[in-house]
Amino acid sequence: MLSGEYFVLDGALALALPTHYGQDMKISSAQHKGLVWKSYDHQGDVWFEGYYDVQGSLVDSTDEKVGRRLEEMFSFIALKKENFFLKKNGILIETLLDFPNEWGLGSSSTMVHNLAKWAQVNPYELLNATMGGSGYDIACAGTQQPILYQLQEGKPFTQPSKFNPSFKEHLFFVYLEEKQNSRTGIQYYKEKMSGKLLEPIINNISIITKRMMSSTTIAEFQHLIKHHEDLVAKELGLQKVKEQRFSDYWGEVKSLGAWGGDFVLVTSKEPYKETERYFFEKGYHVFFSYNEIIL
């Protein structure tokens, strides 16, 4: 997402870009009553396995934290769909990522989207009842093109975007080699913004988003990135990622999603290989051009 996750929680307009990478979900019959959940990583290895009774309550799992999170989701589904699991003889749910789990490209959001689609419940209600968040990533999980996303009076609104910058050969994505905890970040944001007048900030971020969409040059786009990063850093009392890690970098660096987490968007007027070399030498080895990662 090219806008800041945190302020989207309070109604800022966000430009969200779906990626080539995602997660598949397969539903089949299990050999016994209840539900079996198996999650496979991008190499086909099981990274989580859970067993649930006919009510969707956790019986056993390889990771209690993940197991309980899924239990919350099953409880919500059972609340919305009476006897949903009881009506089925036995369920095996298998998920398969096509990217490393630690990248934070939406392993949770795609799972919520897929689970809600299967159970025919509202994915945003499922998210709010369990994990929380702005919901922009849920919207991204269900689209094949850039979208504009905004919470209006707490309800999600999306519309297709024609964002397809003529300067996209100057846009790259770099993984920061560590996964951000979105829940912790959101909690920090709520505490930091408590009691503040948010409307002017929200309006400014929404204006930046609209200008990003209509940018025609990389210079203009870089200016907007810097403006956005300066604004968010000031309001949240956090250091910008560029200052933290890439102070000698020639382009601009923008946080994506939760501040400072997972991937960053970087701009560069230098060739792909030279830009890639800069980040490789800094120890960041997951590097994509715009077309390599964005649908």
C-alpha positions as CSV (number, residue, x, y, z in Angstrom):
1,M,0.0,0.0,0.0
2,L,1.4,3.4,-1.0
3,S,-0.4,5.3,1.8
4,G,0.3,4.7,5.5
5,E,-1.6,1.8,7.1
6,Y,-2.0,3.6,10.4
7,F,-3.9,6.7,9.3
8,V,-6.0,4.5,7.0
9,L,-7.5,3.2,10.2
10,D,-9.0,6.7,10.7
11,G,-10.2,7.3,7.2
12,A,-7.2,8.4,5.1
13,L,-7.4,7.5,1.4
14,A,-5.1,4.7,0.4
15,L,-3.7,3.5,-2.9
16,A,-3.3,-0.3,-2.7
17,L,-1.4,-2.5,-5.2
18,P,-2.0,-6.3,-5.4
19,T,1.0,-8.5,-6.0
20,H,1.7,-11.5,-8.2
21,Y,2.3,-13.4,-5.0
22,G,-0.6,-14.9,-3.0
23,Q,-2.0,-17.9,-1.2
24,D,-4.3,-20.7,-2.4
25,M,-6.8,-22.5,-0.2
26,K,-8.1,-26.1,-0.9
27,I,-11.1,-27.6,0.9
28,S,-11.7,-31.4,0.9
29,S,-13.1,-34.1,3.1
30,A,-11.3,-35.3,6.3
31,Q,-11.3,-38.9,7.5
32,H,-13.0,-38.0,10.8
33,K,-15.4,-35.4,12.2
34,G,-14.2,-32.0,12.9
35,L,-11.7,-29.9,11.1
36,V,-8.0,-30.4,10.1
37,W,-6.0,-27.3,9.0
38,K,-2.6,-27.6,7.2
39,S,-0.6,-24.6,6.1
40,Y,2.2,-25.2,3.5
41,D,5.0,-22.8,2.8
42,H,6.3,-21.9,-0.6
43,Q,8.6,-25.0,-0.6
44,G,5.7,-27.3,0.1
45,D,6.6,-28.0,3.7
46,V,3.9,-27.9,6.5
47,W,4.6,-24.9,8.7
48,F,1.4,-25.1,10.8
49,E,-1.1,-28.0,11.5
50,G,-4.2,-27.7,13.7
51,Y,-7.0,-30.0,14.7
52,Y,-10.5,-28.7,15.7
53,D,-13.7,-30.3,16.9
54,V,-17.1,-30.1,15.2
55,Q,-17.7,-26.7,16.9
56,G,-14.4,-25.3,15.6
57,S,-12.7,-25.4,19.0
58,L,-9.0,-26.1,19.1
59,V,-8.0,-29.6,20.1
60,D,-4.3,-29.7,19.2
61,S,-1.8,-27.7,17.0
62,T,1.8,-27.3,16.3
63,D,1.6,-23.6,17.3
64,E,-0.9,-22.5,20.0
65,K,-0.9,-18.9,19.0
66,V,-1.7,-19.5,15.4
67,G,-4.2,-22.3,16.5
68,R,-6.1,-19.9,18.8
69,R,-6.2,-17.2,16.1
70,L,-7.9,-19.7,13.7
71,E,-10.2,-20.8,16.6
72,E,-11.4,-17.2,16.9
73,M,-12.2,-17.1,13.2
74,F,-14.1,-20.4,13.4
75,S,-16.0,-19.1,16.3
76,F,-17.0,-16.0,14.3
77,I,-18.1,-18.2,11.4
78,A,-20.1,-20.5,13.7
79,L,-21.8,-17.4,15.2
80,K,-22.8,-16.1,11.7
81,K,-23.6,-19.6,10.3
82,E,-25.3,-21.8,12.9
83,N,-24.0,-25.4,12.9
84,F,-21.8,-24.6,9.9
85,F,-19.2,-27.1,11.0
86,L,-21.6,-29.6,12.5
87,K,-23.3,-30.0,9.1
88,K,-20.1,-31.3,7.5
89,N,-18.8,-34.8,8.0
90,G,-15.2,-33.7,8.3
91,I,-13.2,-30.9,6.7
92,L,-9.6,-30.7,5.6
93,I,-8.4,-27.1,4.8
94,E,-5.0,-26.7,3.2
95,T,-3.3,-23.4,2.4
96,L,-0.3,-22.9,0.2
97,L,1.8,-19.8,0.0
98,D,3.8,-19.0,-3.1
99,F,6.2,-16.6,-1.2
100,P,8.2,-16.9,2.0
101,N,6.0,-16.4,5.1
102,E,8.3,-13.9,6.6
103,W,7.9,-11.4,3.7
104,G,4.6,-10.2,5.1
105,L,3.0,-9.8,1.7
106,G,-0.4,-10.9,3.0
107,S,-0.3,-14.4,4.4
108,S,-2.9,-13.5,7.0
109,S,-5.1,-11.2,4.8
110,T,-5.3,-13.7,1.9
111,M,-6.2,-16.4,4.4
112,V,-9.0,-14.3,5.9
113,H,-10.2,-13.5,2.4
114,N,-10.2,-17.1,1.3
115,L,-11.8,-18.4,4.6
116,A,-14.5,-15.8,4.4
117,K,-15.2,-16.6,0.8
118,W,-15.6,-20.3,1.6
119,A,-17.8,-19.7,4.6
120,Q,-19.7,-17.0,2.8
121,V,-19.3,-14.4,5.6
122,N,-18.2,-10.8,5.3
123,P,-14.3,-10.7,5.3
124,Y,-14.1,-7.3,6.9
125,E,-16.4,-8.4,9.8
126,L,-14.2,-11.5,10.2
127,L,-11.1,-9.4,10.3
128,N,-12.6,-6.9,12.8
129,A,-13.7,-9.7,15.1
130,T,-10.3,-11.4,15.2
131,M,-7.1,-9.7,14.0
132,G,-8.2,-6.1,13.5
133,G,-6.7,-3.6,11.1
134,S,-7.8,-1.2,8.4
135,G,-8.9,-3.9,5.9
136,Y,-7.0,-2.5,2.9
137,D,-5.1,-5.8,2.6
138,I,-8.4,-7.8,2.6
139,A,-9.5,-5.6,-0.3
140,C,-6.2,-6.2,-2.1
141,A,-6.6,-10.0,-1.6
142,G,-9.8,-9.9,-3.7
143,T,-8.7,-7.8,-6.6
144,Q,-6.5,-8.1,-9.7
145,Q,-5.8,-4.4,-10.1
146,P,-4.8,-1.3,-8.2
147,I,-7.5,0.1,-6.0
148,L,-8.4,3.1,-3.8
149,Y,-9.4,2.1,-0.3
150,Q,-11.0,4.2,2.4
151,L,-12.9,3.7,5.6
152,Q,-16.0,5.9,5.6
153,E,-17.7,6.0,9.0
154,G,-16.0,2.8,9.7
155,K,-17.1,1.0,6.6
156,P,-14.8,-0.1,3.8
157,F,-15.2,1.5,0.4
158,T,-13.1,0.5,-2.6
159,Q,-12.9,1.6,-6.2
160,P,-10.6,0.6,-9.1
161,S,-7.6,2.8,-9.8
162,K,-5.9,3.3,-13.1
163,F,-2.5,3.8,-11.4
164,N,0.0,2.7,-14.0
165,P,2.9,5.2,-13.8
166,S,4.9,6.0,-16.9
167,F,8.0,6.1,-14.6
168,K,7.5,2.6,-13.0
169,E,10.9,1.4,-14.3
170,H,12.2,3.8,-11.6
171,L,10.2,2.0,-8.8
172,F,11.5,-0.9,-6.8
173,F,10.6,-2.9,-3.7
174,V,13.0,-4.1,-1.1
175,Y,12.4,-6.5,1.8
176,L,13.8,-5.2,5.1
177,E,14.8,-8.7,6.3
178,E,12.4,-8.6,9.3
179,K,8.7,-9.1,9.7
180,Q,6.7,-6.3,11.3
181,N,4.1,-7.1,13.9
182,S,1.1,-5.2,12.7
183,R,-0.9,-5.6,15.9
184,T,2.0,-4.0,17.9
185,G,2.3,-1.2,15.4
186,I,-1.5,-0.5,15.4
187,Q,-1.5,-0.4,19.2
188,Y,1.4,2.1,19.2
189,Y,-0.5,4.2,16.6
190,K,-3.7,4.3,18.7
191,E,-1.8,5.3,21.8
192,K,0.2,8.0,20.0
193,M,-2.8,9.5,18.3
194,S,-5.2,9.4,21.3
195,G,-6.7,12.8,21.9
196,K,-5.1,14.4,18.7
197,L,-7.1,16.2,16.1
198,L,-6.8,13.8,13.2
199,E,-8.9,15.4,10.5
200,P,-6.2,17.7,9.2
201,I,-3.7,14.9,9.1
202,I,-6.1,12.5,7.4
203,N,-7.0,15.2,4.8
204,N,-3.3,15.8,4.0
205,I,-2.5,12.1,3.5
206,S,-5.6,11.7,1.3
207,I,-4.4,14.7,-0.8
208,I,-0.9,13.1,-1.1
209,T,-2.5,9.8,-2.2
210,K,-4.5,11.6,-5.0
211,R,-1.4,13.4,-6.2
212,M,0.5,10.2,-6.2
213,M,-2.1,8.7,-8.5
214,S,-1.9,11.6,-10.9
215,S,1.9,12.0,-10.9
216,T,3.5,12.2,-14.3
217,T,7.2,12.3,-13.4
218,I,9.5,10.5,-11.0
219,A,10.6,13.8,-9.6
220,E,7.0,14.7,-8.6
221,F,6.4,11.2,-7.2
222,Q,9.6,11.4,-5.1
223,H,8.6,14.7,-3.7
224,L,5.3,13.2,-2.6
225,I,7.0,10.3,-0.9
226,K,9.3,12.6,1.0
227,H,6.3,14.7,2.0
228,H,4.4,11.7,3.2
229,E,7.3,10.2,5.2
230,D,8.0,13.6,6.8
231,L,4.4,14.0,7.9
232,V,3.9,10.5,9.3
233,A,7.3,10.5,11.1
234,K,6.5,13.8,12.7
235,E,3.0,12.8,13.9
236,L,4.1,9.3,15.1
237,G,7.4,10.4,16.6
238,L,9.3,7.8,14.6
239,Q,12.4,7.9,12.5
240,K,12.1,7.5,8.8
241,V,13.3,4.3,7.3
242,K,15.6,6.1,5.0
243,E,17.3,7.9,7.9
244,Q,17.5,4.6,9.8
245,R,19.0,2.4,7.2
246,F,19.7,4.2,3.9
247,S,20.9,7.7,4.7
248,D,23.3,7.7,1.8
249,Y,20.8,6.4,-0.8
250,W,20.3,8.7,-3.8
251,G,16.5,8.0,-4.2
252,E,13.5,8.1,-1.9
253,V,12.4,5.3,0.5
254,K,8.8,4.8,1.6
255,S,7.4,2.5,4.2
256,L,4.6,0.3,3.2
257,G,1.8,-1.0,5.4
258,A,2.8,-0.8,9.1
259,W,5.6,1.8,9.5
260,G,9.0,0.5,8.9
261,G,7.9,-3.1,8.3
262,D,8.4,-5.8,5.8
263,F,8.9,-4.1,2.4
264,V,9.7,-0.6,1.3
265,L,9.1,1.2,-1.9
266,V,12.3,2.8,-3.3
267,T,12.8,5.2,-6.2
268,S,15.9,5.3,-8.4
269,K,17.0,7.1,-11.5
270,E,19.9,4.6,-11.8
271,P,19.7,1.3,-13.7
272,Y,18.2,-1.8,-12.1
273,K,21.5,-3.5,-11.5
274,E,23.2,-0.5,-9.9
275,T,20.2,0.0,-7.6
276,E,20.0,-3.6,-6.7
277,R,23.8,-3.6,-6.0
278,Y,23.3,-0.8,-3.5
279,F,20.8,-2.8,-1.4
280,F,22.7,-6.1,-1.8
281,E,25.8,-4.4,-0.3
282,K,23.7,-3.2,2.6
283,G,22.6,-6.8,3.3
284,Y,19.1,-6.6,1.7
285,H,18.9,-9.4,-0.9
286,V,15.2,-9.5,-1.8
287,F,14.8,-6.9,-4.5
288,F,12.0,-6.5,-7.1
289,S,11.3,-4.2,-9.9
290,Y,7.7,-2.8,-10.1
291,N,6.6,-5.3,-12.8
292,E,8.2,-8.3,-11.0
293,I,6.0,-7.9,-8.0
294,I,2.9,-5.8,-8.9
295,L,0.0,-7.2,-10.9
